[in-house]
Amino acid sequence: MRPAVLTVAGSDSGGGAGIQADLKTMLALGVHGMSVVTAVTAQNSLGVQGAWELPVEAVRAQYRSVVDDIGVRAVKTGMLSSARLVEAVAELLAGTDVPAVVDPVGVSKHGDPLLAASALDSVRTRLLPAATVATPNLDEVAQLTGVRVESEAGMREAAQAVLAFGPRWALIKGGHLPGEAVDLLTDGTEEHWLRAPRLDNRHTHGTGCTLASAIAAQLAKGQPVPQAVRAAKEYVTGAIAAGFALGAGIGPVDHGWALRRGTPGA
């Protein structure tokens, strides 16, 4: 059977990020994508015009519905806007014995807040300990730990600060730094520096969701964490290179780039 992967995240009506990006990524990488919608957003290339959180009971019912019947090989989490949602999803993850990729979404690509300040402690104490891999960008690292990374040299400190909350692995995404697009993956013992050229393309909406979903897809196919993250980095780099204009603002990455080149599962 094709591995099944579950995304627990918000909906992006513009189709570039969130649930929509996750499912496109999973399709491109050869796994069966399933979804638990945590929030509905009114969103386009210019920003987020509105967001409506779903009730906790609706989120829990969606999760149990697919996991109890279909089963799952990996779970990815994204937008969890309130402490109540964070705690409910953390509880569900703790009872599901599969890899979990936690993307601690704090703000949108356009700077719109997607996580209540009151939920930060729940992310630290409940959600991150349930993660196989946590994938914060530098803004999210600062929000969660207070560590502000100004250069590549500061990424080790950021990783240690995130690992202190309990995930097995931390992937610190350095895309906001100048120069190469460099990420650091570590479990506190071994380090993997992942580098890619910085691409001259502003259409990068959905990169964080796409990377986390690609990691979950590769873990579901049985890859160890370092190999899964490296393959996901290669996939998202190709998606950024093929990102395209959509609307009047920031367009999305191209989730289908590998399929058009005849290399599904790249």
N, C-alpha and C positions, 0 to 999 in steps of 0.2 A: 504494500500500500504506500501511496505517497505520504510523506510525513505531514502531519497537521500542525499548524502554528497559529497561536491565538494572539491577537492584538487587543489590548485593553486601553482605549484612548478616545480622544474627542474626534468629532467629524469636522472636516474642513470642506465647506461648501464649494470652494474654488478648486478642489481636487489635487492640490499640490502637496499637502502635508497631512498629518493626522491619519485617521483610519484609511482614507483613500490612498495615501502614499504607501502605507503599510501593506495593504492588499495588493497593490501593483507590484511592489518589491517582491512579495512572496510569490506571486505568479511568475515573475521574471526569473526567480531563482529555483523554480521547480518544486515548490511545496504548496500544500493546500492551506490557504489563508482563511481564518475565521475571525469574527470580531465581537467585541463587547463595547458598545458605545457608552462613553461616560458623560459626554456633553455634546451639544449641538452648537456650532458657531455659524454666524453669518460672516463670511470671510472671503476676500478676493485678493487680487495682486497688490492692493493698496493698504490692506490691514484688516483688522478684526473689528467689525461694526457691532457685534453682539455675541454673547455666549450664554447658554442656558444649561445648567447642570442637570443630569438625570437623577432621579431618586436612587438612594443606595439599594433599595430592594429591587429596582429594575436592573441595576448593574449586577447584583448578585445572582438574579434569576437568569440573565443572559449567560453568565459564566458557567453556572451549574448545568444549564441546558446543553451547552455544547461539550463541556468537559466530561460530564457523566455519560453521555451517549457516544460521542464521536471519539473522545480521547484527545490528547494533545502531546506533542513532543517538545515544545518550547513555548514560552509566553513572553510577550513584549509589552511593557507598559509605557504610556505616554502621558497625555494631559489628564491629571487628576486634580481638580481645581480646589477641593476642600479637604479639611482634616477628616471628615466623615468618610469621604470616598477613599482617601489614602489608606485609612485604617481598615476599611472593608476589603480593599484589594490586597493589602498586605496579608490579611488573614487568609484570603483565598489562595494566594501564592504559597503561603507557608504550608497549606494542606495539599499542595500539588507537587509531586516529586519529579519535576522536570526543570531544566535550566530556565532561569528568568532573567531577561534583559530589561533593566530599569533605566529609562530615559527620563530624568527628573525635570520635566519641562517647566520652566519658570516664566518665560516670555516668548512671544512669537518672533518671527524673523523681523517684523516691523516694530518691535518694542512693546507690543501690547501685553499686559500682565495676564497670565493664564493659570497662576497658582496663588491662592490667598496667602498672605503673610502668616496667618494663623495656622496654616497647614505645614509650615516648614519643619516644625519639631516632629510632626508625625512622619514626614519623609525621612528625617534623620534617624528616628528611633524605631520605626516600624517597617518602612518600605525598603530602605537601603540594606538592612540586615537580611532581607529575603532575596536579595539580588545575587545572581551568579556573576553578572557583569553590570556595573553602573556606568553610564555614558554621559557625564555632565560636560557641557562646554565651560569656558572660563568664567562667563557671567554666572552660571549656575553653581560653579565651585565657590565663587565669592559669596553668593546668596546663602549657600548651605554651610560653609565653613569659615567665612571671613578671610580666607586666603586670596589675595589678589595677585594674579600672575602677570608680570610685565614682560617676561622673556622666557625663552625655552628653559633656562636654568631653574625657574621657579616651578616647573611642572612636577618635579619629584615631591616637593613639599605639598603641592595640591593633591597629588595622588595619595600621600600618606594621610592627609587630613580626611579625605573621602573614605579610605580604607578603615579608618578608625571607627566609622559608623557600622561596619560589619559586612559589606559586600565581599565576595570572594576575590573579585577582580575589579579594578578601576580603570576605565579608559578615559583619560583626560584629553579632551579634544582642543587642540591648539589653533584651530582655524582662525581665531580672531587676532593672532599674533602676526606681525609682518614677516615676509619671507616665505619659506616653504610652508605647506600645509602639513604640520607635524602633530602627531598624536602619541601619547605615552600610555601603553598598556602594562599594568603591573599587578601582581598579587602580593607585593611587599617583599618578595624574594627574588623573582626573576623580572626583568624588564624587557619590553619590546618597543622600540621606537619605530613608528610607522611614518614614512615620509612620502610626499607626493608633490609635484610641482604646483605652484599656485596658478590657477587658471584665470585667464582674463575673461570672465563671464559673470555678470552680476545676477544672472537668473539662477538663484540657488535656494529658492523656497523649498522647504521639505528635506534639507540635507540631514538634519538630526534624526528625524523620524525614519528616513530611508536607511541610514546607517544602522540604527538599532534594530530595525526589522530585518535587515540583511544579516546581522550577527545572529539573530534568533533563528533565521532560516538555515544558516550553516550549522548551528548547534543542533537543530532538529535532524539534520542529515548525518549527525554523528561526529562532526569535527571537534577536536579539542579547542579550547578557548583561543589560544594564540593563532591557530590556523583559521578559525572562524572569523576572527576580527580582521586578520590580514586579507582574507578573501572579500569580506564586506567592504573594507577600505578600497580595494581595487574596483569593486562594483560601483561604489558611490563616487569615486573619482571619475569613472566613465560617465556616470549620470550627470555630474556637474559639467563635464566637458560638453555634453549634448544638451544642457539646459536651454530653454527656449523662451522667447517673449510671449507673454499671455496677459492681456489687459494692459492697463496704463502704468503698472508698477513693476514689482519684482516677479518674474516668471518662475516656473518650477524647474527642478531637475527632470531629466528624461529617464523615467523608470524602465522604459522599453528599449534602451539603446543596445543592450547585449542581444536581445531577441532579433533585432533587425540586422545585426551583424552575424547572426547564425551561431551565437555562442550562449544559449540559455544555460543558466546555472553557473555563469562565470563568477 
